[in-house]
Amino acid sequence: MRQSARFIPSAAAGLLALSSLTACANDAAGSTADTGSGGGGKGEHVKIMVGGLDKVIYLPAMLTQRLGYFSAEGLDVELLSEPAGVQAETALVSGQVQGAVGFYDHTLDLQVKGKSVESVVQFSRAPGEVEVVSNKAANKITSPKDFKGKKLGITGLGSSTDFLTKYLAVKNGVKVSDFTPVAVGAGPTFISALQKGSIDGGMTTDPTVATILDKKAGKVLLDMRTPQGSLEALGGPYPSSSLYMQTDWVNGHKETVQKLANAFVKTLKWMSTHSATEIAEKMPADYSQGNKFLYASAIKSTLPMFTEDGVMPANGPETVEKVLKSFNPNIKNAKVDLSKTYTTEFVEKATG
């Protein structure tokens, strides 16, 4: 499952331009996070970019920090945040960080672009995403078949929400050119766009979903927070949230990668034996935005998506490839070596 690759020289200008797509997104609590038991301590320093630190789908990143599992492995992990997973991807391939917490599907997209990146810990087996529609558009959008002519919110252009929205459209007979994707981030910016009519609907995650329902600002059209929901919408398990890294860096730093895998697998196991309320209590106070009950409820709704051991779910990569090939001409016409998009080497040792 290995393929050599070279780091791309720093592309700060490109990252800045890409970031402007969702610069107004306010779903991440701050640009850095070294709080909690694992941050700011002594040990080997590793930078990880997260596509939205306070998104529940990426919860294992901060939770591992708060539980002190990074420092227990002798690591000083610096967690950084960008509003969308595509920006985390950009930071990784430009060499600004050593790891990214984002959707696994980016590894396939990057491979066909000549970049070797692999998932080393698979957090999830379902997207954790929800397609919501505004109250005003609820009668006009009753399924993805009604996407034609609509403005649909995504976190960022080229993001996994963008990928999945396009797949749902194509699967239901709507061309990707028949609707307008709008980069609105998540959290307050997504909700504001929904309320103001800037978008008719869109794809987002918790805690944004929980807030929309609490505010009665919209309704759920498709729920992909569970394996069953993923099966119904996408035809199989859809491994999403993961820790992915450049293959050549993994090969050159196996001891460090093993320590990261040990920490994350320990967190996933901890999550599987604790309630949503107990998990919420471990997270930074501002993540609940003043409503601890609603935040715990958001975590509870999303918990079914997570794996307990960090192992890639069977047939998951094939589902992701099928989804991407349906609308992405670059991938549709390319041969993807799925075996090089992930490795179970480290999680198997962590769980052994």
N, C-alpha and C positions, 0 to 999 in steps of 0.2 A: 504494500500500500504506500509505496514511496516514489517520489519523483523529484528530481532536483529542480531548484528554482532560485533565481537571484532576487535580492531585495531591489525594489525600485527606488531610485533616489528620491529624496524628500520632495513631495509635491504639495507644499503648503498652499501655494496659490490655487491649485486645483481643488483642494479641500475647502478653502475659503469660499470659492465660487459655488461648490456643491452645497456647503452649509447654508448659503443664502436662500436656498429653496425652502428651508424650514427653520430659518433663524428665529422666527417668532415663536416657535414651539416652546412650551414651558412645561413639558412633561417630565423633565429631569431635574432633580433637586440639586442644582449647583453643577459646576463644571468638573469638580474633583470631589473625591470622597475618600478621606483617609481617617475617618472617624471610626469608632468602635474598637473592639479588641484587637483586630488584625492590622489596622492602619498606622502608619507613622512609626512603626517599631523597627528594630534592627533586623537585618537578614538580607537575603538576596532580593534586590529590587526588581520588580516586574510591573510593567504598565499594561493595563487591560482597558480597552475602550468598550463601553457598553452602549447599545442603541436605545438608551433611555433607562437610567438607573432605577427610577421609581415605578417602571412598568412591572406588573406582577409576573409577566412572562419571563422577565430577566431577574426575578427575585433571588435566585441562588447566588448571584454575584455579591450583592450587599449582605445577604444573610451569612454567607461564608465568612465575610469580614467581621460581622457582628458576633459570630459565634467563636471567633478567635482561631479558626481552623487554618488560616493562612500562616499566622505566626507560629502555630504549633508545628508546622512543617518547616519552619525556618525561613519563611518568605516575608518580604515586605511588599505587599501588593498595593499598587496605586490604582484605584478605580476612577476612570474618567468617563464622562457622559456626553453623548450627542443625541439629538432628538430622534434620529432615525438610524436603523441598522445599516443602511447603505453608507452612511457617514462613518460608522465604525469600521466598515469594510475598507473605506478609503484610507483611514488612519493606519490600518494594518498594512496594506500593500505599499504605502508610502514609507513604511519603516518607522513611523512615529511611536508605535506601541508594539509590544511583543505578542499580544493576544487580543481577540475581539469576542465579545459576547453578543451574538446576533443569530440570525436564521441560517440554518445549514444550507439552504438553497443557494446562498452566495458562493459556496465552494464550487458548485457546478457552473455557475455563471462565470466565475473567474477562470476556471479551467479552460473554457473555450476561448478565453481572452489571453491564454498563454501564461497564466499565473497559477502556481501550485499551492493550494491552500487546503487544509483538512480539518475536519471536526475531530477533536481529541476527547471531548466529554460531551455526550448528547443529553441535554437536560430534559428534552420533551419528546413526545410521540404524537402530538397534535399541534395545530398552529396557535391555539389560544386566542385566535382572532374572532371578532364578531362583526358582522355586517349590520349596521343600524341604518334606519331611515328617519327623516324628520317627520314630525306629526303632520305637517302640511303635505308631504309627499307620500305618506303611508298608503293612501288609497291608489296612488299611481304606480307605486313600486311594490308589487306583491311577491316577486321572485326576480332572480337575475335576468330573466327574459325581458324585464322592463327597464333595463339599464340604458337602452338606446335613447340618446338625446339628453341624458342626465349628467349632472356634475357630481362626481363621486370623490369623497375625501380619502386621501392616503397620507402616510407620514411623510414620504418624499418620493420623488421620481426615481425609479430604479430600486425602490425598497421592496421588501417582501409583501407588504400590503398592496403595492402596485402590481407585483407578480400575481398574487392570488385574485385580485379584483379582475385582472385581465383573463385569467383562467375561467373564473365563474361566468364571465360574459361570453367567452368563446364557447364554453361548454353548453351554454343555453342559447346559442344561435345569434349572439350579438358580436359584431366586429369590434376590435379594439379602437378603431377609428370612429365608431358610432357613439362613443361617450367621452366625457372630458374628465381626466384624472386631475385632481386639485391637491397640491401639497399643502396640508394644513397642520402637520405635526400630530400631536395628541394632547390630552389634557384640556386646559382652558381654551386653547386656540381651536381645537377640533370642535368642542362644544359650542363656542361662539359662532363658528362658521355654520354649524348645523342650525342654530337658533336664528341667525340672521338671513339664512337662505342662500349663503354663499355656496353651499353644497346641498344636494337633495338627500344624500346619505353618505355612508363611507365605512371604511374598515378600521377598527381600533381595538384596543385591549383594555383590560382592567388596570387601574381603577377608573379609567375614563368611562367604560361601559356602565359600571355601577352608578357613577355620578349622573350620567345621562338619564338612566331609568329613575333615579331618585328625584331628579329635577323635572321628570316627565317631559324631557326635551326631545324624545324620540322613542322608537320601538325597535326591537330586535327582528331582523329579517332572517339571518343565518347565524347559528351559534357553533363555532368550531373550537370550543374550549375543552371538549372531551374527545377521546378516541372514537366514540360512536358518531359524534358530530363531524369529525374529520372523515370518517368512512362514508357518511351520507353525502357530504359536500364534495369530497375529493377522490373518493373511491378506495381509500386505504389510509394507513397511518402516515402522518406527515411530520417527520422530525423537523422541528423548528429551532427553538432556542438551544444554543450550544456554545461551547468555547471552541473557537477555531483559530488556527495559527498557520503561518507560512511553513510549508513542509521542510524547507532547508533549515529553518530555525529549530523546528522540532527535532530533526536529526542531529543537530549540533548541541542541543541542550536537553537531552533525554532525562537527566536527573531532575532538572527544574520542572519539566512537563509532568513527570511522575508525581512530584510534590503537589502541583496544582490539581492533578487528577485525584490524588488522595484526599485533598481538602474538599473538592466539589462533591465527590462521591459520598463522603461522610455527611455533607450537608443534605444531599438528596435522601439519604437514609434517615437522617434526623427529621426531615420534612414529612416522611412517610409515617412517622410514629408520633407526630404532634398535630394538634388541632390548628385550624386557621387562626384562631384567637391567640394561641401561644406563639405562632409564627409572627403575627402582626406585632405582638409585644416586643419582639426582638429587633424590629425594624426601626429606623430613625423616626422620631416623633412627627416630623413634618410630612412624612409620607401619607399619613392619614388625613391630612388637610382639615384637621379639627373634628373629624367624625370617625372615631375608632371602630364603631360598630359597622359602618359602611365599608371601611377598609378591610376589616376581617371578612366581611361578606364577599368582597371582591376576590380576596385570596381563596376563599372556599370554593367559589365558582370556577376558579382557574386551576386548582390543585390537581384535578384528574389528568391534566395534560403532562405532568411531570413523570419522568422515569424514576425508579428507585435505585438504579445502579449506574447510570450514565452510559449504558450500552445502547448502540444504535438499534432501533426496533427492526425486526425482520420485515423485509419488503418496503421499508421506509424510503430508502434512496430511489427505488424504482418508481414509487408514487410521485416523488418530487421531480424526477426526470420527466415523467409523463405530463405533469402539470406544466413545467417550463417549455417542453417541446410543443405544446398546444398553441402557444402564441409567440414564442421567442424564435425568430428565424435563425439567429446565430446558433442556438442550441439544437433546433429542429434539424438543421443540415450538418450538424457536427456529431462526431462519435465521442461520447463522454465515457471516460473510464471511471465508473463509480467507485471502484476499489481504492482509487487514489483521492477520493473526496472525504474520507473518514478513516479512522483507525480505532480499534478497540484494544490495542496493545496496553495502554496505560490504565484504562478502567478495569480491565480484566485482572491486572496485578493489584489494583486498589481494592477490588472486591474479593480477592483470593485469600 
